[in-house]
Amino acid sequence: MGPRKDSLDKRIAKLRAKKPVDLNHGEALLLQGIASSSLREQRIAAGKVHLD
């Protein structure tokens, strides 16, 4: 996992180095919704996906 770990470490360092940004209430709610939907369990219903 060498190169992938290095790039992840670089990305984390880059994000930590960014200056904070002020958000309004609407932007905060939008980001919260995006984050919660990305963590929601995803399922594929039987018969909905056909790979030919």
Backbone as numpy.savetxt, mean C-alpha at the origin, in Angstrom:
# Nx Ny Nz CAx CAy CAz Cx Cy Cz
17.44 -13.28 -0.66 16.62 -12.08 -0.66 17.48 -10.82 -0.66
18.73 -10.92 -1.03 19.68 -9.83 -0.97 19.26 -8.55 -1.67
19.18 -8.55 -3.02 18.87 -7.30 -3.73 17.51 -6.72 -3.38
16.54 -7.59 -3.19 15.19 -7.11 -2.85 15.17 -6.45 -1.48
15.88 -7.03 -0.54 15.97 -6.47 0.81 16.66 -5.11 0.77
17.72 -4.99 -0.05 18.44 -3.72 -0.17 17.53 -2.63 -0.72
16.74 -2.96 -1.76 15.87 -1.95 -2.35 14.76 -1.55 -1.37
14.28 -2.51 -0.58 13.26 -2.21 0.42 13.85 -1.30 1.51
15.05 -1.61 1.93 15.72 -0.77 2.94 15.92 0.65 2.42
16.30 0.78 1.15 16.49 2.10 0.55 15.17 2.86 0.49
14.09 2.16 0.13 12.77 2.79 0.05 12.31 3.28 1.43
12.52 2.45 2.44 12.15 2.82 3.80 12.94 4.04 4.25
14.24 4.05 3.97 15.08 5.19 4.35 14.62 6.46 3.63
14.27 6.33 2.36 13.80 7.48 1.59 12.50 8.04 2.17
11.57 7.15 2.53 10.30 7.60 3.11 10.49 8.25 4.47
11.40 7.70 5.27 11.66 8.29 6.59 12.31 9.66 6.48
13.06 9.89 5.41 13.77 11.16 5.23 12.85 12.27 4.70
11.67 11.89 4.18 10.75 12.90 3.63 10.21 13.80 4.73
10.03 15.04 4.38 9.45 15.99 5.32 7.94 15.71 5.46
7.39 15.95 6.64 5.94 15.75 6.83 5.13 16.70 5.94
3.96 16.25 5.56 3.07 17.05 4.71 1.74 17.21 5.45
1.22 18.43 5.46 -0.08 18.68 6.08 -1.19 18.19 5.15
-2.16 17.50 5.72 -3.31 17.01 4.98 -4.57 17.64 5.55
-5.55 17.85 4.67 -6.84 18.28 5.20 -7.65 17.04 5.58
-8.78 17.23 6.19 -9.58 16.12 6.70 -10.02 15.18 5.58
-10.42 15.74 4.45 -10.87 14.91 3.33 -9.75 14.04 2.78
-8.56 14.60 2.65 -7.42 13.82 2.16 -7.07 12.69 3.13
-7.15 13.00 4.42 -6.85 11.98 5.43 -7.86 10.83 5.36
-9.12 11.15 5.18 -10.14 10.10 5.06 -9.93 9.27 3.81
-9.56 9.92 2.71 -9.30 9.21 1.47 -8.14 8.24 1.64
-7.04 8.70 2.23 -5.89 7.83 2.44 -6.21 6.69 3.40
-7.01 6.97 4.41 -7.40 5.93 5.36 -8.24 4.87 4.65
-9.13 5.29 3.77 -9.96 4.34 3.02 -9.13 3.48 2.09
-8.15 4.09 1.42 -7.27 3.34 0.53 -6.48 2.31 1.33
-5.95 2.71 2.47 -5.17 1.80 3.30 -6.01 0.64 3.81
-7.21 0.93 4.28 -8.04 -0.14 4.83 -8.52 -1.09 3.74
-8.79 -0.59 2.54 -9.23 -1.48 1.47 -8.08 -2.35 0.97
-6.84 -1.86 1.05 -5.71 -2.67 0.62 -5.41 -3.78 1.62
-5.84 -3.62 2.87 -5.62 -4.64 3.88 -6.77 -5.62 4.00
-7.90 -5.29 3.37 -9.07 -6.15 3.44 -8.78 -7.49 2.76
-9.30 -8.56 3.32 -9.10 -9.88 2.73 -9.75 -9.92 1.36
-9.01 -10.45 0.40 -9.51 -10.54 -0.97 -9.79 -12.00 -1.29
-10.92 -12.25 -1.93 -11.31 -13.61 -2.28 -11.76 -13.66 -3.73
-11.56 -14.79 -4.33 -12.06 -15.01 -5.68 -13.22 -16.00 -5.55
-14.40 -15.57 -6.01 -15.58 -16.42 -5.91 -15.48 -17.55 -6.93
-15.95 -18.71 -6.54 -15.93 -19.87 -7.44 -16.74 -19.56 -8.70
-16.20 -19.90 -9.84 -16.90 -19.72 -11.09 -16.81 -18.32 -11.67
-16.14 -17.40 -10.99 -16.04 -16.02 -11.48 -14.81 -15.80 -12.34
-13.77 -16.62 -12.14 -12.54 -16.45 -12.89 -12.27 -17.71 -13.69
-12.10 -17.55 -14.97 -11.80 -18.69 -15.84 -10.50 -18.39 -16.59
-9.52 -19.22 -16.40 -8.25 -19.09 -17.10 -8.18 -20.14 -18.20
-8.13 -19.69 -19.42 -8.06 -20.64 -20.55 -6.69 -20.66 -21.16
